[in-house]
Amino acid sequence: MSALVGLFPVALVLGVLTLRRTRSRGTRGRGLALAALVLGAVELVVAVPALVVALLAARSLQPLPVDLAAPRQAHARQLVVGSCLGQLPNDGVVDLVTVVPCDQSHVAQVVSTTQLSGSWPGQRAVDGAVADTCRLTQAQVQAGDRLVTWAPTRSGWRQGDRTGLCLRVDG
């Protein structure tokens, strides 16, 4: 039973101890000891990879530091104000991007973020809410800069993404 509630190490240890005891004393309980071993082993095989995946997923959603030392791949959800992109991905769903130190050549920089809340209002509403927060200065307009907005999609919203990004693309 302990293997069913995430205590597979206990199930494995008690299964081995009980199995030894039943062999040495000739007592009953060998079937339960084997069941504990099997359930503990099955949970170990399932739990360890699931834990690794969960830890990697959590790490991939941590915000990036603004002062990167070297270029790296990151999820768009990790970008913060000040993050610089080496290149813009094609239009459509954005997942992985190349983030570079801002003192290196880059094509865009995150200039603002928008935190959204509530239930899914629809893609047009989400896009509009993010676009409403994006502004260029007159000097940036004259330099030929433009804005690109990234808003959560419906599937991203379901996964907890509520952050819209406004990027300034160098002219």
ROKEKOL-999009 format. One record per residue: residue number from 1; residue in three letters; x, y, z of N, C-alpha, C in turn. Coordinates in pm, 1 decimal, always signed. Last residue first. Layout:
ROKEKOL-999009
  num  residu     neast    nnorth       nup    caeast   canorth      caup     ceast    cnorth       cup
  NUM     Ala         X         Y         Z         X         Y         Z         X         Y         Z
...
This chain:
ROKEKOL-999009
  num  residu     neast    nnorth       nup    caeast   canorth      caup     ceast    cnorth       cup
  171     Gly   +1519.6   +4942.3   -3602.8   +1493.7   +4985.0   -3740.4   +1614.1   +4970.3   -3828.2
  170     Asp   +1464.8   +4675.2   -3374.2   +1550.3   +4784.1   -3422.6   +1521.7   +4812.7   -3569.6
  169     Val   +1167.7   +4621.7   -3212.0   +1256.1   +4569.7   -3315.6   +1333.6   +4687.6   -3373.0
  168     Arg   +1058.0   +4567.7   -2895.4   +1099.1   +4673.5   -2987.5   +1199.4   +4613.2   -3083.2
  167     Leu    +785.9   +4378.7   -2779.0    +925.1   +4381.3   -2820.6    +948.1   +4498.0   -2915.9
  166     Cys    +588.4   +4284.8   -2517.5    +602.7   +4388.1   -2619.5    +750.8   +4398.5   -2650.9
  165     Leu    +400.9   +4004.3   -2411.5    +529.0   +4071.2   -2427.0    +521.8   +4174.2   -2537.9
  164     Gly    +182.3   +3881.4   -2157.9    +203.0   +3930.9   -2293.3    +332.8   +4009.1   -2299.1
  163     Thr    +114.3   +3611.4   -1953.7    +201.4   +3724.5   -1976.4    +212.4   +3756.6   -2124.8
  162     Arg      -1.4   +3382.0   -1869.8     -85.6   +3502.5   -1864.9      -3.9   +3628.8   -1893.1
  161     Asp      -2.7   +3043.8   -1886.3     +65.3   +3160.5   -1942.3     -31.1   +3278.2   -1946.1
  160     Gly    -131.1   +2812.5   -1803.9     -96.4   +2912.0   -1703.5     -23.9   +3034.7   -1755.6
  159     Gln    -224.8   +2642.4   -1989.5    -105.7   +2597.7   -1918.2     -56.1   +2702.1   -1819.0
  158     Arg    -426.4   +2787.7   -2103.4    -463.7   +2668.6   -2025.5    -347.0   +2616.2   -1943.2
  157     Trp    -267.6   +2967.6   -2242.8    -351.3   +3015.9   -2132.3    -390.0   +2899.7   -2041.6
  156     Gly    -167.9   +2803.3   -2443.7     -76.9   +2857.6   -2343.6    -151.3   +2905.6   -2220.7
  155     Ser    -405.2   +2762.9   -2586.7    -339.7   +2647.5   -2522.8    -239.1   +2693.6   -2417.3
  154     Arg    -458.4   +3028.0   -2667.7    -554.8   +2955.0   -2584.4    -488.4   +2837.1   -2513.4
  153     Thr    -154.9   +3219.1   -2628.3    -257.6   +3151.8   -2708.2    -353.6   +3081.1   -2613.0
  152     Pro     -35.3   +3536.1   -2513.3     -63.0   +3393.9   -2490.6    -169.9   +3342.7   -2587.2
  151     Ala    +137.7   +3746.6   -2748.4     +31.4   +3724.7   -2650.1     +11.1   +3574.7   -2629.9
  150     Trp    +368.2   +3973.0   -2847.7    +347.1   +3830.0   -2829.3    +246.2   +3812.6   -2717.7
  149     Thr    +421.8   +4230.9   -3082.0    +359.3   +4183.7   -2958.3    +344.9   +4032.4   -2962.0
  148     Val    +657.5   +4458.6   -3191.2    +601.4   +4325.5   -3212.4    +541.6   +4283.3   -3079.0
  147     Leu    +722.3   +4778.6   -3332.2    +683.7   +4693.5   -3219.7    +630.3   +4559.6   -3268.4
  146     Arg   +1013.9   +4936.3   -3474.6    +873.6   +4893.6   -3476.8    +848.2   +4802.5   -3358.0
  145     Asp   +1228.7   +5208.9   -3573.5   +1194.7   +5094.4   -3488.9   +1046.7   +5060.7   -3504.8
  144     Gly   +1308.7   +5430.8   -3709.7   +1256.7   +5318.0   -3786.9   +1224.7   +5194.9   -3704.9
  143     Ala   +1372.2   +5655.7   -3578.9   +1484.1   +5565.3   -3608.7   +1438.6   +5443.7   -3688.8
  142     Gln   +1122.4   +5760.5   -3531.8   +1206.7   +5825.4   -3632.5   +1325.4   +5737.3   -3671.6
  141     Val   +1047.9   +5590.9   -3322.3    +971.1   +5591.0   -3447.0   +1056.4   +5649.6   -3559.1
  140     Gln   +1232.6   +5670.1   -3130.6   +1234.9   +5531.7   -3179.7   +1159.4   +5520.3   -3311.5
  139     Ala   +1152.3   +5934.5   -3088.0   +1287.1   +5907.6   -3139.1   +1296.8   +5766.3   -3195.5
  138     Gln    +899.1   +5894.4   -2976.6    +909.7   +5961.1   -3106.1   +1046.5   +5934.0   -3169.2
  137     Thr    +875.3   +5562.8   -2838.7    +899.3   +5706.2   -2826.6    +909.3   +5765.1   -2967.2
  136     Leu    +609.3   +5327.8   -2857.9    +742.5   +5371.6   -2896.9    +755.0   +5520.5   -2869.8
  135     Arg    +422.9   +5093.3   -2663.4    +441.9   +5229.1   -2714.4    +587.5   +5250.3   -2752.4
  134     Cys    +183.2   +4864.0   -2559.4    +308.3   +4884.2   -2632.9    +314.0   +5025.1   -2690.8
  133     Thr     -60.8   +4811.7   -2454.3     +43.9   +4853.4   -2360.7    +176.0   +4885.4   -2430.0
  132     Asp    -223.6   +4720.4   -2656.4    -257.8   +4848.9   -2593.8    -148.0   +4899.6   -2500.4
  131     Ala    -128.8   +4463.4   -2707.9     -93.8   +4571.9   -2800.5    -120.5   +4709.0   -2738.8
  130     Val    -254.8   +4321.8   -2499.3    -108.9   +4332.5   -2503.0     -68.1   +4450.7   -2591.0
  129     Ala    -523.4   +4351.5   -2571.0    -478.6   +4394.7   -2437.9    -326.9   +4411.6   -2434.8
  128     Gly    -526.3   +4232.6   -2827.6    -553.8   +4375.3   -2810.1    -504.3   +4428.4   -2677.1
  127     Asp    -477.3   +3962.2   -2766.7    -386.0   +4036.6   -2854.7    -403.0   +4187.1   -2835.4
  126     Val    -705.7   +3914.4   -2609.8    -572.2   +3901.0   -2550.5    -470.9   +3978.8   -2634.0
  125     Ala    -908.1   +3955.0   -2800.0    -904.9   +4036.1   -2678.3    -767.1   +4032.0   -2613.0
  124     Arg    -847.0   +3756.9   -2990.2    -847.7   +3897.9   -3029.3    -837.4   +3988.5   -2906.4
  123     Gln    -875.5   +3516.3   -2840.5    -744.9   +3558.1   -2890.9    -741.2   +3705.8   -2928.4
  122     Gly   -1061.6   +3522.0   -2531.7   -1053.5   +3508.7   -2676.7    -922.9   +3568.4   -2726.9
  121     Pro   -1045.5   +3522.9   -2259.5   -1137.2   +3618.6   -2322.0   -1143.8   +3605.8   -2474.2
  120     Trp   -1032.1   +3284.4   -2011.1    -990.6   +3309.3   -2148.9   -1091.1   +3401.2   -2218.1
  119     Ser   -1062.1   +3446.2   -1690.9   -1083.6   +3334.7   -1782.4   -1048.0   +3379.3   -1924.2
  118     Gly    -796.6   +3628.0   -1520.5    -934.2   +3587.2   -1546.4    -942.2   +3466.7   -1637.7
  117     Ser    -534.6   +3833.4   -1660.6    -596.2   +3748.7   -1558.6    -736.3   +3710.4   -1602.4
  116     Leu    -203.7   +3937.6   -1760.1    -346.7   +3920.6   -1784.3    -404.3   +3829.6   -1676.8
  115     Gln     +51.0   +4162.2   -1763.1      -3.2   +4049.4   -1689.0    -154.8   +4047.2   -1708.7
  114     Thr    +281.2   +4250.8   -2001.1    +144.1   +4273.7   -1956.7     +95.8   +4148.1   -1886.8
  113     Thr    +596.4   +4412.4   -2033.9    +516.2   +4291.2   -2019.0    +378.7   +4331.3   -1968.4
  112     Ser    +827.9   +4578.5   -2254.4    +724.8   +4576.3   -2150.4    +656.9   +4440.6   -2147.3
  111     Val   +1044.1   +4529.6   -2415.3   +1034.9   +4661.7   -2352.8    +922.8   +4670.5   -2249.6
  110     Val   +1278.7   +4306.7   -2529.7   +1151.7   +4314.5   -2458.3   +1148.1   +4447.5   -2385.1
  109     Gln   +1427.2   +4369.2   -2843.4   +1440.8   +4371.7   -2697.6   +1301.8   +4382.1   -2636.5
  108     Ala   +1589.7   +4248.8   -3143.2   +1473.3   +4294.1   -3065.8   +1504.0   +4288.6   -2917.4
  107     Val   +1828.5   +4178.1   -3257.7   +1727.5   +4240.1   -3343.7   +1609.0   +4294.8   -3265.9
  106     His   +2173.4   +4222.5   -3164.9   +2040.6   +4165.8   -3144.4   +1940.2   +4241.6   -3230.6
  105     Ser   +2510.4   +4185.6   -3078.7   +2415.4   +4216.6   -3185.7   +2281.9   +4146.0   -3158.6
  104     Gln   +2560.5   +4244.7   -2725.7   +2589.3   +4178.1   -2852.3   +2483.0   +4218.2   -2954.5
  103     Asp   +2458.7   +4354.3   -2503.2   +2572.9   +4424.5   -2561.3   +2621.7   +4357.0   -2689.4
  102     Cys   +2261.8   +4179.2   -2422.6   +2219.9   +4299.0   -2495.5   +2336.5   +4378.8   -2551.2
  101     Pro   +2312.6   +3835.2   -2485.6   +2345.4   +3952.4   -2404.5   +2316.7   +4078.6   -2486.1
  100     Val   +2019.1   +3672.2   -2624.6   +2160.4   +3708.4   -2628.5   +2187.0   +3820.9   -2528.9
   99     Val   +1811.8   +3399.8   -2687.9   +1831.7   +3520.6   -2608.8   +1981.7   +3546.9   -2603.2
   98     Thr   +1618.3   +3252.1   -2918.3   +1758.0   +3269.9   -2883.4   +1773.5   +3404.8   -2814.6
   97     Val   +1326.6   +3065.1   -2817.6   +1390.1   +3178.9   -2882.5   +1536.3   +3182.5   -2840.4
   96     Leu   +1050.9   +2842.7   -2832.4   +1191.3   +2865.5   -2802.3   +1245.2   +2983.0   -2883.1
   95     Asp    +774.8   +2952.3   -2916.5    +812.1   +2872.2   -2800.6    +956.6   +2902.8   -2762.5
   94     Val    +507.5   +3104.8   -3068.9    +648.1   +3121.5   -3032.0    +674.4   +3038.2   -2908.2
   93     Val    +295.3   +3060.5   -3341.0    +319.9   +3026.7   -3201.3    +470.5   +3033.9   -3174.5
   92     Gly    +351.5   +3322.1   -3579.6    +283.1   +3202.7   -3531.0    +314.7   +3181.6   -3385.0
   91     Asp    +631.3   +3424.8   -3776.6    +499.5   +3448.8   -3718.7    +435.1   +3316.2   -3679.3
   90     Asn    +960.9   +3309.3   -3681.0    +855.0   +3334.0   -3777.7    +723.6   +3361.6   -3705.8
   89     Pro   +1156.8   +3481.8   -3429.0   +1102.6   +3362.5   -3493.4    +996.0   +3402.6   -3594.9
   88     Leu   +1424.5   +3708.2   -3454.6   +1281.5   +3689.8   -3429.4   +1235.4   +3561.6   -3497.5
   87     Gln   +1739.9   +3684.0   -3286.8   +1657.9   +3681.3   -3407.1   +1512.9   +3664.7   -3366.6
   86     Gly   +1839.1   +3744.0   -3038.5   +1930.8   +3740.1   -3150.8   +1858.5   +3740.5   -3283.5
   85     Leu   +1685.7   +3957.8   -2806.7   +1673.7   +3840.6   -2893.2   +1768.7   +3852.3   -3010.6
   84     Cys   +1711.8   +4049.0   -2464.4   +1741.1   +4078.5   -2604.6   +1741.0   +3949.5   -2685.8
   83     Ser   +1525.8   +4165.0   -2186.4   +1579.5   +4050.7   -2260.0   +1597.9   +4088.3   -2406.1
   82     Gly   +1389.6   +4383.3   -2082.7   +1533.3   +4395.2   -2100.7   +1595.6   +4278.3   -2173.7
   81     Val   +1151.7   +4205.5   -1907.5   +1184.4   +4336.2   -1964.4   +1336.7   +4349.4   -1966.7
   80     Val   +1199.8   +3855.1   -1983.3   +1166.0   +3964.4   -1892.8   +1198.9   +4095.2   -1963.5
   79     Leu   +1114.9   +3520.3   -2079.0   +1165.7   +3653.8   -2110.4   +1114.9   +3756.9   -2011.0
   78     Gln    +999.1   +3276.0   -2042.2   +1105.9   +3312.2   -1950.5   +1155.3   +3455.8   -1971.4
   77     Arg    +823.0   +3225.5   -2245.1    +765.7   +3255.5   -2113.2    +871.7   +3298.2   -2011.9
   76     Ala    +982.4   +3143.1   -2450.5    +933.3   +3280.7   -2454.1    +876.3   +3321.2   -2318.7
   75     His   +1258.4   +2955.2   -2333.2   +1116.9   +2961.7   -2366.6   +1073.2   +3107.3   -2362.6
   74     Ala   +1583.0   +2978.4   -2482.5   +1491.8   +2991.8   -2369.5   +1349.6   +2987.7   -2420.8
   73     Gln   +1924.9   +2934.6   -2554.0   +1786.7   +2907.8   -2591.5   +1700.4   +2919.7   -2466.8
   72     Arg   +2171.7   +3195.3   -2530.0   +2113.0   +3067.5   -2490.8   +1971.3   +3056.1   -2544.0
   71     Pro   +2484.0   +3375.8   -2520.8   +2354.7   +3342.8   -2583.3   +2303.6   +3208.2   -2533.1
   70     Ala   +2613.7   +3475.6   -2196.5   +2629.2   +3414.0   -2328.9   +2490.6   +3387.5   -2387.5
   69     Ala   +2541.1   +3609.2   -1972.1   +2682.9   +3609.3   -2006.6   +2705.8   +3557.2   -2147.9
   68     Leu   +2264.9   +3828.8   -1918.9   +2318.5   +3699.4   -1962.2   +2465.8   +3712.8   -1997.9
   67     Asp   +2104.4   +4013.2   -1740.6   +2246.0   +4022.8   -1775.6   +2305.2   +3885.3   -1807.9
   66     Val   +1850.0   +3936.3   -1672.0   +1866.2   +4030.6   -1781.9   +2010.3   +4031.9   -1830.5
   65     Pro   +1769.7   +3591.5   -1618.8   +1834.4   +3715.6   -1573.2   +1853.7   +3807.1   -1694.3
   64     Leu   +1441.5   +3460.8   -1691.5   +1584.1   +3474.2   -1720.9   +1642.2   +3596.5   -1651.3
   63     Pro   +1207.7   +3292.5   -1478.5   +1248.9   +3410.0   -1555.1   +1400.5   +3413.7   -1574.7
   62     Gln   +1136.7   +2947.9   -1525.2   +1192.7   +3051.9   -1438.7   +1234.6   +3170.7   -1524.8
   61     Leu   +1060.1   +2744.3   -1686.5    +966.2   +2854.9   -1672.9   +1016.9   +2964.2   -1579.7
   60     Ser   +1241.4   +2542.7   -1674.9   +1225.7   +2610.3   -1804.3   +1128.6   +2727.2   -1796.5
   59     Arg   +1205.3   +2442.6   -1419.7   +1325.4   +2522.7   -1448.0   +1308.4   +2601.1   -1577.2
   58     Ala    +971.9   +2298.7   -1457.6    +971.7   +2412.6   -1365.9   +1091.3   +2502.7   -1391.6
   57     Ala   +1068.7   +2103.8   -1635.0    +962.2   +2195.2   -1677.1    +958.0   +2318.2   -1587.6
   56     Leu   +1253.5   +1972.2   -1471.9   +1299.7   +2040.5   -1593.2   +1195.2   +2140.1   -1642.3
   55     Leu   +1077.9   +1869.6   -1276.9   +1183.7   +1962.8   -1238.7   +1236.4   +2040.4   -1359.1
   54     Ala    +918.1   +1699.2   -1435.8    +857.1   +1810.7   -1362.3    +962.0   +1914.6   -1322.0
   53     Val   +1110.8   +1514.7   -1525.4   +1036.8   +1597.1   -1621.6    +975.9   +1718.8   -1551.9
   52     Val   +1184.1   +1401.3   -1278.0   +1284.5   +1469.3   -1360.6   +1215.5   +1562.4   -1460.6
   51     Leu    +939.7   +1287.0   -1201.9   +1000.3   +1390.7   -1119.2   +1103.7   +1470.4   -1198.9
   50     Ala    +910.4   +1095.7   -1402.4    +809.6   +1201.5   -1388.3    +865.1   +1316.8   -1305.2
   49     Pro   +1131.7    +925.8   -1352.4   +1126.2   +1005.2   -1476.2   +1023.1   +1119.2   -1467.6
   48     Val   +1042.4    +840.3   -1085.9   +1169.7    +909.6   -1107.3   +1169.2    +987.3   -1239.4
   47     Ala    +789.4    +711.0   -1116.4    +804.3    +834.2   -1038.8    +932.8    +909.7   -1070.3
   46     Val    +818.9    +472.1   -1266.4    +730.7    +578.9   -1312.2    +763.3    +711.9   -1244.3
   45     Val   +1002.5    +319.0   -1125.6   +1021.0    +335.0   -1270.2    +935.4    +449.5   -1324.7
   44     Leu    +883.0    +328.9    -873.0   +1015.5    +385.0    -893.5   +1039.4    +413.3   -1041.9
   43     Glu    +649.9    +183.8    -919.4    +640.2    +326.2    -888.9    +775.4    +395.5    -906.7
   42     Val    +765.3     -66.9    -964.7    +685.9      -1.9   -1069.9    +676.7    +147.5   -1043.7
   41     Ala    +884.6    -115.0    -714.9    +967.3    -105.3    -835.7    +892.8     -34.4    -948.7
   40     Gly    +657.7    -124.1    -548.8    +762.9     -25.9    -524.6    +849.7      -5.6    -647.2
   39     Leu    +524.7    -344.7    -662.0    +461.9    -212.0    -664.0    +565.7    -100.9    -639.6
   38     Val    +717.9    -547.0    -608.0    +675.5    -516.9    -745.4    +614.1    -377.3    -754.1
   37     Leu    +736.7    -537.2    -325.8    +854.5    -516.8    -410.0    +814.8    -476.6    -552.1
   36     Ala    +473.2    -593.9    -254.3    +532.7    -466.1    -214.4    +654.8    -434.7    -299.8
   35     Ala    +454.2    -854.9    -358.7    +367.0    -748.9    -409.9    +423.4    -610.6    -374.6
   34     Leu    +640.2    -987.0    -197.0    +665.4    -975.1    -341.2    +578.7    -865.1    -403.5
   33     Ala    +501.2    -964.8     +44.2    +634.9    -907.1     +31.4    +670.3    -887.8    -115.4
   32     Leu    +271.0   -1109.8     -12.3    +260.1    -966.2     +15.3    +395.5    -897.2      +2.5
   31     Gly    +389.0   -1365.0     -45.5    +313.6   -1302.2    -155.4    +300.4   -1151.6    -136.1
   30     Arg    +495.6   -1420.6    +207.8    +584.3   -1406.9     +92.5    +513.8   -1336.3     -23.2
   29     Gly    +343.8   -1477.3    +419.1    +355.8   -1336.9    +384.1    +446.6   -1311.6    +265.2
   28     Arg    +444.8   -1714.5    +676.6    +363.1   -1670.8    +563.2    +389.4   -1523.4    +535.5
   27     Thr    +779.8   -1835.8    +753.1    +647.4   -1784.8    +784.7    +573.9   -1742.5    +658.5
   26     Gly   +1041.1   -1923.1    +754.8    +939.8   -2008.3    +694.5    +798.9   -1963.0    +726.3
   25     Arg   +1247.5   -1777.9    +839.5   +1160.9   -1835.2    +942.8   +1055.0   -1928.3    +885.6
   24     Ser   +1378.6   -1704.1    +601.5   +1457.2   -1756.9    +714.6   +1369.9   -1826.3    +818.3
   23     Arg   +1167.2   -1615.3    +434.9   +1256.4   -1725.0    +393.6   +1325.3   -1788.1    +514.1
   22     Thr   +1054.3   -1408.4    +576.8    +969.5   -1524.2    +543.7   +1054.4   -1642.8    +500.6
   21     Arg   +1272.9   -1233.3    +587.7   +1218.7   -1290.7    +712.3   +1133.8   -1414.2    +681.8
   20     Arg   +1306.6   -1162.9    +323.5   +1414.3   -1232.9    +395.4   +1360.3   -1303.5    +519.2
   19     Leu   +1060.7   -1031.5    +283.8   +1094.6   -1148.5    +203.1   +1206.3   -1230.0    +270.0
   18     Thr   +1087.9    -819.2    +460.8    +983.6    -920.3    +484.0   +1012.8   -1047.2    +406.0
   17     Leu   +1298.8    -677.4    +339.6   +1311.1    -728.6    +476.3   +1210.4    -839.6    +504.6
   16     Val   +1182.7    -618.7     +86.5   +1305.3    -699.6     +95.5   +1319.0    -760.0    +235.5
   15     Gly    +961.3    -462.4    +168.4    +942.7    -583.6     +87.5   +1062.8    -675.4     +96.2
   14     Leu   +1082.9    -250.5    +298.4   +1002.0    -345.0    +376.8    +975.8    -473.8    +300.7
   13     Val   +1213.1    -136.5     +71.5   +1290.1    -180.8    +188.8   +1210.3    -283.0    +269.5
   12     Leu    +993.7     -83.1    -103.0   +1106.1    -166.7    -145.1   +1182.8    -222.5     -24.7
   11     Ala    +830.5     +81.3     +52.5    +778.0     -45.1      +0.7    +891.7    -138.1     -39.3
   10     Val   +1004.2    +295.4     +92.7    +958.4    +218.4    +208.4    +907.9     +81.7    +162.0
    9     Pro   +1028.2    +391.3    -169.4   +1147.9    +341.5     -98.9   +1109.6    +255.1     +22.0
    8     Phe    +756.7    +462.7    -234.6    +817.0    +343.0    -293.1    +945.5    +300.3    -223.6
    7     Leu    +548.2    +628.1    -149.7    +649.9    +584.7     -54.6    +720.4    +459.2    -104.9
    6     Gly    +331.2    +703.8    -299.7    +458.6    +770.9    -320.0    +567.7    +732.6    -222.8
    5     Val    +115.4    +543.1    -250.6    +107.2    +682.4    -207.9    +242.3    +752.2    -214.5
    4     Leu    +169.2    +286.4    -329.4     +63.7    +357.2    -400.0     +54.9    +503.7    -361.1
    3     Ala    +353.0    +186.8    -155.6    +399.2    +220.0    -289.7    +295.2    +301.5    -364.6
    2     Ser    +201.5    +121.1     +67.8    +285.7    +240.8     +74.1    +336.1    +282.2     -63.3
    1     Met     +81.8    -119.5      +0.0      +0.0      +0.0      +0.0     +85.9    +125.5      +0.0
